């Protein structure tokens, strides 16, 4: 039998800290048949020691549910891990130098691929010109996506592969960007794609991520890319992959094995690329962005998905885009019934520019907000990109996680990798220490949204938590003292009292070291062990 079909071992973990609502003081856990069988105290663990296949001495380590990253692009993540990453470039000159070095090191690549430049953070704020890229690559085809993946700069040789565009210069957005991206990705060989997907999933496992939600689609990746990833995840041990296919074709989504015709089904673009759709013009541009779908389009898609028993979902960042989603979903509810729409747990990806009215509508319609707290950490604040694009007042309203939770809107946390890196504890920290204090949530709430919330977003309420009967998806961490952190000091003091029975979590105060993953287990099978452990 293969490792995938061999029954997982029965394991006793003991002498640690087990984060479980079943027993807030648990120090041990038994896993059997790929599920959590028991959690409890060290003294009671003795009764299980002789009846298991393996005993793991935790030596004080913390055991938590494995994280779910609710929005990634696996192949692009892997290509960034194995290819040219410009996210650390401090200025234009350094970025061009990195392009030059990468081109020299990859003489046989049909197309050079890179990601992560952000001219908004460079002195002068200017992206590279086509002539500069031609010089840096020696005239070879080059595709460089901006950090938000909603625009790109390319070399002349890549433009020659998309002759319908003509000799354009500057960052490409919307349909022009989709055309050059398709040409670039078409040059990626099956071997490169497989290598990238394996690299992405292995990296996720090394960070304690047990599940990812892949957001594919015809404007993002190919059908072969999408089905290849799902097949890889099904055939080999590693993180679970739930696939979403962003196309208004319910039959195609079902045919490809997707959980929904959802994910990055674009209602608009991104703020950094001036393509998020706004009610009022950008502060640094004389327009309101780009609308790809309107409320009628949204309504038709939600009706089709609801009637087919699939999730619908939309990429919506700007306030006008979010309004279109809310109006469309409400129109769909009027047609097929609110109860059916709520039961389907349709999703909105990113959902950054919200108002009290749209937050209330999310709660009314049962929409899940699939959000990326690292966006605020990277682009928020008085001097950040959001403030440049929107002005300080509008920027302060972005990513209101506390308001969403108060309204009862389900949250699922993710990275949108490679837009921001896979970094689950950093994501929890970013939500708990939001740059705008009134939007902060407790570490516990953010952790729940990044573990159980991802499972609930796919319709599973029995997972993402370490209780008997739940899937044995967990991670083991080396970390410091466990604490309870909440925006309200009174809540934090009460929760720290042993009488509250609130299990602690690592101290995520900015500047402190994040926990280190020692082991990741999915369905009772170990998919990562840190070397030397």
Phi, psi and omega in degrees: 000148176284166178299327181292325183266345178292133179302136179294156181292158167269125190230139170250122171256133183213167179062048175217207174235120181252119183277100185214133174289345179290332179202101184295348180247019185295142176236358184215160181206143175245134177243130182215136179054036177075010179232159171289125181259331184195145167227144182179203189271165180297321180297319180288340181296334181304327183292341182261347193301323185275350185252014182244162179281332186209142173244126178250119176276112184286339179051045176086359182290161180264136174247127178229164167303146174295151179284154168244121172269112191276007178197103174222169171232098194295312183295316178298323177297313179296321178295325176291323179292324185259354186239219186267115180246116183259009186295336181265000180296128185274339181201176183297318181299317179294321179298315179295325176297320178293322176298316181299315180295319181295317180298320180293328183278344183236066186291342186256357179293134179292323176223136176273130183242134176216167186206154163105001180291149182213088184298337179298339180259002181263147172303129182090336175065025184253132174283167178292147176276166178297321179297320179295322179290323177299318180294317184292331183260356186068029176085015182270160177296132181218134175236122179236108179279141173295164186302329180273357178063022178249006171203167182204157167247147185220163176273167179299322182297327177285322176300325179296338178277351177231068188298341180294344183273333184078184186277062181283156177230165180083175181300136179264136180231174173052226187297324179297320178294317180300323181292314181288328177295317179299319180295319181293313183290333178295338180274353177285127182284158175305324178295317177298319181296315179298317178300317181294316181296317178298318180297318181295314182291322177295320179295318178301314180299324181291347180254011180079019178267120182259344180214146173226150174254109180279126180252089180258180179163165184295338177264007184238313183207173181273165175298321179296321177300313183294309182290329177296320178295314179298322179292318178300315181294327180284329188269336188231149178299140180162186177301147172292146177238120172256121186259136172241135182245116189271077177214145180276057181216095185298319180296320179295318179300316179294318180299323182278354180085023181279151175284342179189159171273078196209197183086230183274059168276103197286119165271330175208194182251233185226153181295317182299326179267008181059029180246354170297141187267122187245157171286323180242152186299157172301148178291334183244020177203149186268043179207177185248016176092202190233130175253124179262328178228150175249181184299324179294320176298316179299313182301314181299320181290320180295320177299312182299316181292318180299315181291334179271355181075027178243157174283140166260159178194156187218145168274117179215120182246307182288159183295326178291324177293317179296320177300317179299320178296311182299314180295322180291317180293322178295321177296322177295321179295325177296331184274314186254352179106134182298320183299320180291321178294315179297319182295334182285343178054052177296157190240153168233122180273133175083297173044057188275315185264088183251154173243167175305326181289319180285329173299313179297324179292322175303314180295316181299320187267359178071028181281137173271132175265111177264104195238163184232092182301333180296340175300316179294318180299325183275319191241356182278188179092166186297332183246012184277180182299322179302316180294323177298317185283324192245344193088154189298321184295311179294324182296324181295339183276353188287149174054058184278073186298320181297318180296321178298315180293319179299326181280351181087020179280127178294134178249139170231128186261145178205188185245336192059029180306134016267012178301309166235154189291156166299120186193077191297314180292326174296326177294316177298316178301317182297325178287322183283335181237045176311145181295338175255109190305324184290349179264000183286150174236167179292156175302320180298317180294319179293319178299317178298319180293336182265357177239280181295327182299323178294324176290318179297329180294340176255011175091013180251114180261000186256012189225173181079018181209145184266087175225156179306132180097345180280154175303140181277068173253107185212166177227149178248133189233142165266122184206174180271205182300142177272137184223175173241119182242129178216151179302327179267115182300329179295320177295318181297317181294318179296317185292334180284339178297127181306332181293341180284340181064030180268116179292141181278169176222167181301152176288116183252019177308131180308134183101340177278156178290139177279155178303151179252128181284126178261328184201141174233133183233133179233119181060032180084356180254131179287125180247352176203135169227126180295131179305135180091353180263000000 
